[in-house]
Amino acid sequence: MTRTEKLIESQQFAIKVLEEKAVKTKSRIGKVEIESHLEQLRSTLVSLVNFNANQETKP
């Protein structure tokens, strides 16, 4: 497993944990903060997946 793949796995886990926390959080402000963090994590995940795909297609 490459370093990028490990980072992707880590991002996916962080997203899963935060999504579970968002469901349990009763505070509206807390939910907004969690959603903000989730957006950042998802954006980073997309970048990592794209980077990994580009690395795999290089000769």
N, C-alpha and C positions, 0 to 999 in steps of 0.2 A: 504494500500500500504506500503510495507516494505521500509526501508531506501535504500536498494540496488536497488529496482525498481525505486525509485525517482532518484537515481544517474544515472540509465540507461536512464531514460527519459531526464534528464538534458544533458547527453552526446549526445543523439540523436538530441536534439534541437541545441546544440552547433555545431554539424556536419552540420545540415541543414543550419544554419546561415552562417557558413564559406563557404559552397558550393555555396551559393548565392553570397557571397562576391567574391569568386574566379571567378565567371562568369562576374561580373561587373568590376573587376580589369583589368586595361589595361597594367600595368607594368609587365614585365616578371619576374623580381626579386620578386615582390609582390606575383605573382602566385606561385612561387617556395616556398616562405615562407609559404603561406597558405596551399599548398599541404603537406608540412612538418608537420604543425600543425594538418591537417586532418588525416595524418597517425598515429600520436600519439593518437588522440582522438578515432580513429577507433580501435586501439590496446587496449586502455583502455576499450572501449565499449565491445569488445570481451571478455576481462577478466572478466568484471562485469557480462555479460550474463552467462558465464561459472560458475562463483562463485554462481550466483543466482540459476542456474540449480542444482548445487551440494547441495545447502542448501535445496532445495525443495525435493530432493531425500533422505535426511537424515531422519531417523525415529524420 
